Amino acid sequence: MFVLYAFLIAILILFVSCIYIKTFQLENYRVDNYWHKVKKLDFAFGKKTPLVFTNRIKRLFVCTFLLNFVVFVFFFGVIPSFWVNFVLVILFVLFLPFWAIVPFLIMMPIEKQIRQNFVNKAKNKLKKCSCKTIAITGSFGKTSTKEILYQILSEEFDVCASPKSFNTPMGICKTILENLKETDDFLIVEFGARRKGDIEQLCKLVGVDFGIITPLGNCHLETFGSLENLQNTKYELCEGAKDVVVFNGKSEGSKKLFNRYPRKKYLVCEENSFAYAKGIKFDGSGSEFTLVLDGKELFCKTSLLGKANIDNIVVASAMAHLLGESDFDIVRAIEKLKQTSHRLQLIKGFVSVIDDSYNSNLSGFKEALSVLATFEGRKIVVSPGIVELGKSQFDTNVVAGQEVSKVADVFVLMNEVNKKALMQGAEGKCKIICAKTRDEQKTILKSLLKVGDTVLFENDLPDNFR
């Protein structure tokens, strides 16, 4: 009978442990590596998809269950007193936040070996391929630049690119093992980083031939500690690149890295640089501009929105040109470019939706608002503000609120995390409506929206931000 009790209690403890894991996220133990959430906009109402249970989290659950089962078999099998067992169970439940960590610690060496096997398989496959690797890093614009470069290079070459925002060692290994073909000419990967050494690790994984540095800004300062640490981490890509590095010159941080880098390099997006755009005209349907590329002027049209996307196009075009793509194919590819999901993505319906919900920084926020300003009719902004800025977060969100008030007729303010700062910036200049939950947001928008309105969704915080 005691085995049955142990089994039932183990299930109970597993269930409660899962609640603790989901509630507290256990950031110090990198639970974010186990819980993979996909952010997806459900047209105008911001619906999120449920958690995806990966093989890794399944192994963790099995370990948690077996550990609880063994512990309770020991309690009920060795200690005969019911009341002693009862007290032990109560204490066990009370200390669950600490006990939930134990399965992670037990699984760490196993998961490390699984990851290493995965890495070894990816490296072995890369050795069999003759493709050149292009790596992209920076504070923002990485995924958009990657998608644009992929579409441009695909006009002439066989290209493999990491999907979505796969920018971690495991995501890149998955790309290599599942998507890369031996006949591919180029592999394009995005490098993400939160701490010093992250990009160096990725460089060793794939062996970088060509590098792209996108603009640098105040992102993830809570983990980097300072802008200098962030810049030094991004510079690890420059140190790992074997051939040439292209720098987007639209930030002081990327210019510093350009000046610091001693080998073959190109600065773009600045007037009279190797590549830049001039004569830019854009509205709600897209943009047209003249691309100056290595001294030649090329007239271009694109459906992509915003000045930042034109800069991304310039960077990608410069790299494609350096890799041997013809001007004709570059211009043709630019005209056919598809929008990147959740990054100034235009969704048309009875209202126009600008989906910029993937992430946010002050520069990107301003860019999205400038795009919103080009639309006719009433303008509505839905945003929780900007996070992971450390001590500068409050002041940055005050400025963000001020920028919203210059463009928006209505500001639907999501979550509590930046509420005070955003209201301080926007108060008195536009109508402000606060929503604590997605259901509230949905109800507000249903009652608010009218035909001809334009809604900007700026940033989309995970559920651990309230």
C-alpha positions in Angstrom: 0.0 0.0 0.0 2.8 2.4 0.8 4.1 2.2 -2.8 0.7 3.3 -4.0 0.7 6.2 -1.6 4.2 7.1 -2.8 3.1 7.0 -6.4 0.1 9.3 -5.8 2.1 11.7 -3.7 4.9 11.8 -6.3 2.4 12.8 -9.0 1.0 15.5 -6.7 4.5 16.8 -6.1 5.3 16.7 -9.8 2.2 18.8 -10.5 3.0 21.4 -7.8 6.6 21.5 -8.9 5.5 22.3 -12.5 3.5 25.2 -11.1 6.5 26.5 -9.2 8.7 26.2 -12.3 6.2 28.0 -14.5 5.4 30.7 -11.9 9.0 31.6 -10.9 10.8 30.8 -14.1 13.9 30.1 -12.1 16.0 32.5 -14.2 19.3 31.6 -12.4 18.9 28.0 -13.5 18.1 28.9 -17.1 14.5 27.5 -17.2 14.1 29.7 -20.3 16.1 27.0 -22.1 13.5 24.4 -21.2 10.3 26.3 -21.7 10.1 27.3 -25.4 7.3 29.8 -26.0 6.2 30.9 -29.4 4.9 34.5 -29.7 2.2 34.8 -32.3 -0.2 37.6 -33.1 -3.8 36.4 -33.7 -4.7 39.3 -36.0 -5.7 42.2 -33.9 -6.0 40.6 -30.5 -2.6 39.4 -29.6 -3.3 35.7 -28.9 -0.4 33.6 -27.7 0.1 29.9 -28.5 0.5 27.5 -25.6 3.8 26.2 -24.2 5.7 23.7 -26.4 6.9 20.7 -24.4 10.3 19.8 -25.9 12.1 16.5 -25.4 14.3 18.3 -22.8 11.4 19.3 -20.6 9.9 15.9 -21.0 13.1 14.3 -19.7 13.0 16.8 -16.8 9.5 15.8 -15.9 10.4 12.1 -15.9 13.4 12.8 -13.7 11.2 14.9 -11.3 8.6 12.1 -11.1 11.1 9.3 -10.5 13.0 11.4 -7.9 9.8 12.1 -6.0 8.7 8.5 -6.2 12.0 7.2 -4.8 11.9 9.7 -2.0 8.4 8.8 -0.9 9.0 5.1 -1.2 11.8 5.6 1.2 9.6 7.6 3.6 6.8 5.2 3.6 8.9 2.0 3.4 11.5 2.8 6.1 9.6 5.1 8.5 6.5 3.3 9.9 4.9 6.2 11.7 2.0 7.8 9.8 2.4 11.2 11.5 6.1 11.4 11.0 5.5 10.7 7.3 2.7 13.3 7.3 5.0 16.0 8.7 7.7 15.1 6.3 5.3 15.4 3.3 4.1 18.8 4.6 7.7 20.0 5.0 8.5 18.7 1.5 5.7 20.6 0.0 6.7 23.8 1.8 10.2 23.6 0.5 9.2 22.8 -3.1 10.8 25.9 -4.6 14.1 24.6 -3.5 13.3 20.9 -4.2 12.2 21.8 -7.8 15.9 22.8 -8.4 17.2 19.3 -7.7 16.0 17.7 -10.9 17.7 20.4 -12.9 21.0 19.7 -11.0 20.6 16.0 -11.6 19.9 16.4 -15.3 22.7 19.0 -16.0 25.5 16.5 -16.8 23.1 14.4 -18.9 21.8 17.4 -20.8 25.4 18.7 -21.3 26.3 15.4 -22.9 23.2 15.4 -25.1 24.1 18.9 -26.2 27.7 18.0 -26.9 26.6 15.0 -29.0 24.3 17.3 -30.9 27.1 19.8 -31.5 29.5 17.1 -32.7 27.0 15.8 -35.2 26.5 19.4 -36.6 30.2 20.0 -36.8 30.7 16.7 -38.6 28.0 17.6 -41.1 29.6 21.0 -41.7 32.9 19.4 -42.5 31.2 17.5 -45.3 29.8 20.7 -46.8 31.6 23.2 -48.9 29.4 26.1 -48.0 30.6 29.5 -46.6 29.1 30.7 -43.4 27.7 34.2 -42.9 27.1 35.2 -39.3 25.0 38.2 -38.1 24.9 39.7 -34.7 24.0 43.1 -33.1 21.4 44.5 -30.7 18.6 44.7 -33.2 17.8 44.0 -36.8 19.5 40.6 -36.8 16.6 38.5 -37.9 15.3 41.0 -40.5 18.8 41.4 -42.0 19.2 37.6 -42.1 15.8 37.1 -43.8 16.6 39.8 -46.4 20.1 38.5 -47.1 18.6 35.0 -47.5 16.1 36.2 -50.1 18.6 38.3 -52.0 21.3 35.5 -52.2 18.7 32.9 -53.1 18.3 34.7 -56.5 21.7 33.2 -57.6 22.8 30.7 -55.0 21.7 27.8 -53.0 21.3 29.1 -49.4 20.4 27.8 -46.0 19.4 30.2 -43.2 18.5 29.5 -39.6 14.7 29.9 -39.3 12.9 32.6 -37.2 15.1 33.7 -34.3 17.2 30.5 -34.0 20.3 32.1 -32.6 21.5 29.8 -29.8 24.0 26.8 -30.2 21.1 24.3 -30.1 19.0 26.3 -32.6 21.9 26.6 -35.0 22.8 22.9 -34.7 19.2 22.0 -35.4 19.4 24.2 -38.6 22.6 22.5 -39.7 21.3 19.0 -39.1 17.8 19.4 -40.5 18.0 22.1 -43.2 21.6 22.4 -44.5 22.3 20.5 -47.8 25.7 19.5 -49.0 25.0 21.4 -52.2 24.3 24.7 -50.4 26.7 27.6 -51.3 26.0 29.6 -48.1 24.8 29.1 -44.5 23.4 32.2 -42.9 23.1 32.2 -39.1 22.1 34.7 -36.5 24.1 34.9 -33.3 22.3 35.9 -30.1 24.1 36.7 -26.8 23.3 37.6 -23.3 26.7 37.1 -21.7 30.4 37.5 -22.6 31.7 34.5 -24.5 28.3 33.5 -26.0 29.3 34.6 -29.5 32.8 33.2 -29.3 31.2 29.8 -28.6 29.0 30.1 -31.7 32.0 31.1 -33.8 33.8 28.0 -32.8 30.7 26.0 -33.6 30.2 27.0 -37.2 33.5 28.6 -38.3 32.5 32.1 -39.5 33.7 33.2 -43.0 31.8 36.5 -43.3 30.3 38.7 -40.6 27.6 41.3 -40.3 27.3 43.7 -37.3 23.9 45.3 -37.0 23.3 48.4 -34.9 24.2 48.2 -31.2 22.1 49.6 -28.4 21.0 49.2 -24.8 19.6 45.7 -25.0 20.0 42.9 -22.4 22.0 45.3 -20.1 20.6 43.3 -17.1 22.8 40.4 -18.2 25.7 42.2 -19.9 26.0 44.7 -17.0 27.2 47.6 -19.3 27.2 48.8 -22.9 31.0 48.2 -23.0 30.5 44.5 -22.2 27.8 44.2 -24.8 30.1 45.7 -27.5 33.0 43.5 -26.5 30.7 40.5 -26.8 29.5 41.4 -30.2 33.2 42.0 -31.2 33.8 38.3 -30.7 32.2 37.8 -34.1 34.7 40.1 -35.7 37.5 38.2 -34.0 36.1 34.9 -35.3 35.5 36.0 -38.9 38.0 34.7 -41.5 37.2 37.0 -44.4 35.3 40.2 -44.4 32.9 42.0 -41.9 30.2 44.5 -42.9 29.1 47.0 -40.3 25.7 48.9 -40.2 26.9 52.4 -39.4 23.6 53.6 -37.9 24.8 53.3 -34.3 27.8 54.6 -32.5 28.4 51.2 -31.1 28.8 49.5 -34.5 31.0 52.4 -35.7 33.3 51.8 -32.7 33.6 48.2 -33.6 34.3 49.2 -37.2 37.1 51.5 -36.1 38.5 48.9 -33.8 38.5 46.0 -36.4 41.9 45.9 -38.2 41.1 43.5 -41.0 39.0 43.6 -44.2 35.8 45.6 -43.5 33.1 47.8 -44.9 31.0 50.4 -43.3 27.5 50.9 -44.9 24.3 52.9 -44.4 26.2 56.2 -44.1 26.3 58.7 -46.9 29.3 58.3 -49.2 30.1 54.9 -47.6 30.4 51.6 -49.5 26.7 51.2 -49.7 23.8 53.5 -48.7 20.3 54.6 -49.6 19.2 58.0 -50.8 16.1 59.6 -52.2 13.9 57.6 -49.8 10.2 57.8 -50.2 7.8 55.6 -48.2 4.2 55.3 -47.2 1.9 52.6 -45.8 2.4 50.4 -48.9 6.2 50.3 -48.9 9.3 52.2 -50.0 11.3 53.3 -53.0 14.9 54.5 -52.9 18.1 54.7 -54.8 20.7 52.2 -53.6 24.2 53.4 -54.0 26.3 50.3 -54.1 30.1 50.4 -54.6 29.7 53.7 -56.6 26.7 52.5 -58.7 23.2 53.8 -58.4 20.4 51.3 -58.4 16.7 52.3 -58.2 14.8 49.9 -55.8 11.2 49.3 -54.7 10.1 47.2 -51.7 7.0 46.4 -49.8 8.9 46.5 -46.5 8.0 49.3 -44.1 10.3 51.8 -42.4 13.7 53.3 -42.7 15.3 50.6 -40.5 14.3 48.0 -43.1 15.9 50.0 -45.9 19.1 50.0 -43.8 18.8 46.2 -43.4 18.4 46.0 -47.2 21.5 48.1 -47.8 23.5 45.8 -45.4 22.3 42.6 -47.1 22.8 44.1 -50.6 26.4 45.1 -49.7 27.2 41.5 -48.5 25.5 39.9 -51.5 27.6 42.2 -53.8 30.8 41.2 -52.0 29.8 37.6 -52.5 29.5 38.0 -56.2 25.8 38.5 -56.8 24.8 40.7 -59.8 23.2 44.1 -59.5 20.3 42.9 -61.5 19.5 40.0 -59.2 19.9 42.2 -56.1 17.4 44.8 -57.4 15.0 42.0 -58.5 15.2 40.3 -55.1 14.6 43.6 -53.2 11.3 44.2 -55.1 10.2 40.6 -54.2 11.2 40.8 -50.5 8.6 39.3 -48.1 7.9 40.8 -44.8 9.5 39.3 -41.7 6.9 38.1 -39.1 6.4 40.3 -36.1 8.9 42.9 -37.3 7.0 45.8 -38.8 4.7 43.3 -40.5 1.7 44.8 -42.2 -1.6 42.9 -41.8 -4.5 44.4 -43.7 -8.1 43.9 -42.9 -11.0 46.1 -41.8 -8.3 47.8 -39.8 -4.6 47.9 -40.7 -2.3 46.1 -38.2 1.4 46.8 -37.9 2.8 43.9 -36.1 6.1 44.9 -34.5 5.6 42.6 -31.5 8.7 40.4 -31.5 10.9 42.7 -29.4 11.6 46.4 -28.8 14.2 49.0 -28.1 13.8 52.8 -28.1 15.2 53.2 -31.6 12.9 50.5 -33.0 9.9 51.9 -31.1 10.5 55.3 -32.7 10.9 53.7 -36.1 7.6 51.9 -35.7 5.8 55.1 -34.7 7.2 56.9 -37.7 5.7 54.1 -39.9 2.4 54.4 -38.1 2.4 58.1 -38.7 2.2 57.5 -42.5 -1.2 55.9 -42.3 -4.5 57.7 -42.6 -7.3 57.5 -40.0 -7.2 56.9 -36.2 -3.9 55.5 -34.8 -3.8 53.1 -31.9 -0.7 51.8 -30.1 -0.7 48.7 -28.0 2.5 48.2 -26.0 3.9 47.1 -22.6 7.0 49.3 -23.2 10.6 48.1 -23.2 12.4 45.8 -20.7 15.8 44.5 -19.8 17.4 47.9 -19.6 18.6 47.8 -16.0 18.7 51.2 -14.3 17.8 53.1 -17.5 14.5 51.3 -18.0 12.2 53.9 -16.3 13.6 56.9 -18.1 13.7 55.1 -21.4 10.0 54.2 -21.1 9.1 57.8 -20.2 10.7 58.8 -23.5 8.8 56.0 -25.2 5.5 57.3 -23.8 6.3 60.8 -25.0 7.0 59.5 -28.5 3.7 57.5 -28.5 1.8 60.7 -27.6 3.1 62.5 -30.7 1.5 60.0 -33.0 -1.2 58.0 -31.4 -4.8 58.9 -30.7 -5.2 56.0 -28.3 -2.5 54.2 -26.2 -3.5 50.8 -24.9 -0.9 50.2 -22.2 -0.3 46.5 -21.5 1.0 45.0 -18.2 2.1 46.8 -15.0 5.9 46.6 -15.4 6.3 50.0 -17.2 2.9 51.5 -16.6 4.0 54.4 -14.4 6.8 55.5 -16.8 4.8 55.2 -19.9 1.9 57.1 -18.4 4.2 59.8 -17.2 5.5 60.2 -20.7 2.1 60.1 -22.5 -0.4 61.4 -20.0 -2.5 64.3 -21.1 -1.5 64.1 -24.7 -3.4 61.1 -26.0 -6.2 58.8 -24.6 -4.7 56.1 -22.3 -6.4 52.8 -21.6 -4.7 50.2 -19.3 -5.1 46.4 -19.8 -3.6 43.9 -17.3 -4.4 40.8 -19.3 -4.7 39.7 -22.9 -8.5 39.1 -22.3 -8.8 42.7 -21.2 -6.8 43.8 -24.3 -9.1 41.8 -26.5 -12.2 43.3 -25.0 -10.9 46.8 -25.2 -9.9 46.5 -28.9 -13.2 44.8 -29.9 -15.1 47.8 -28.4 -12.6 50.4 -29.7 -11.7 49.5 -33.3 -13.5 51.0 -36.3 -13.0 50.5 -40.0 -10.0 52.5 -41.2 -8.1 52.4 -37.9 -4.4 51.5 -37.8 -3.1 49.5 -34.8 0.6 49.2 -33.9 1.5 46.3 -31.7 4.9 47.2 -30.2 6.7 44.5 -28.2 5.1 41.5 -26.6 6.4 40.5 -23.2 6.5 36.9 -21.9 4.1 36.0 -19.1 6.7 36.4 -16.3 6.4 40.2 -16.8 3.4 41.6 -15.1 
